Amino acid sequence: MAKETKYVKVLWIKCHWDYAYSAGMNGIVDAERAPELIKGGFVIPIPDAEDKKVNTLPEDFPGRDKLFNMGFETVQQVKDAGEALLDEGISQTMLKKIMKYGE
């Protein structure tokens, strides 16, 4: 079975003799070479779109960050989960606040 090569998206800060990228360009590098290029000041990693997900739950929503990190993106998704949230580590008190939100 062939080895799967992993890549890292990067922003080039300065040129490197092994690559055809110029400073200011976006590109990709082999994940195994990325640490040495970062340490040498040649590149900085660009986070994937998944890393930039924006929490769309309302600012005042109870347990907002924890729920977003659990994968919930809307108030309706959270309310639909209902008591199943208890299995995910949400306390009974927090669940009551969540269910009363917006009433």
N, C-alpha and C positions, 0 to 999 in steps of 0.2 A: 504494500500500500504506500502511495506517495505521501511524503511529509507535507502537511498543510502549512504554508508560510503565512505568518501574521504580519500585518503592517500597522504603522502608527501614522496618523495624520500630523503634519508638523508645519510650522512657519519657519522659514529659513532666515536666520539672523546674519549669517555670513557664508560665503561660498566654502565648499569642501571639494577637494580634488577628485573624489570618487563619484561626485554627483553633478548633474547638469543644471542644478538650480542656482538662482541668484538670490541675493539678499532681498527680503520682502515677498518672496514667492511662497505659495502654499504647495505642499507636496506630500509624498509618502516615503517612508523608509522602513526597512525590515525591522521588526520589533526587537530582534537580537542586537542590532546596531544602534538603536535609538538611545540607550543609556550613555554610550560613549559620545555620541553626537551632542546630546544635551549637556553632558559634563564639559565637553570642549567648547560650549558656547556657540555651536553652529545652528542649533534648532531649539524651538520650544514646542511642546506638544499642543495640539489643538483638540479640545474635548469633542467627543462625538455629540450628535444632537440629543441622544439619550441622556447625556450628562447635563444638558441644558434645559431639561423639562421644567416648565414653570408650574408652580403650585396654583391651580385655578380655584381651589376652595376659598371661600370668603375669609378675609383676614381675621374676623372675630369668631370663626367656626371652632367649637370645642374640639380639642385634639387634632387641630388642622395638620400640623407637620407629621405627626405619627400616622394619621390616616393617609396622607399623601404618599408617605414612604411605603405604606402597605399597598399602594396601587390605586387608591380611590382618587378620582379626578372631579367628581361632581357631588353635590349635596344629595341628589337623588340616589346615586350609587351607594352612598353611605347609609342613607335611611332604608334602602332596599335590603341591605345586609342585616339590618336589625340586630337581633340578639346573637347572631353569629359573630359579631364583633367581640363578644366576651371571650370567645375561643382564640381570638387574635391578640389578647392582652389588654383590651379596653376594659376599664373598671365599670362596675355597675353604676356608680355615680356619674362617670363621664358619659355612659350610654344614655342615661336620663337627660343630661344636658344636650346631647346630640339630637335625641328624639324631640325635645322641646324647641330646638332651634327654629326660628322663623315663625313660631305660632303667634 
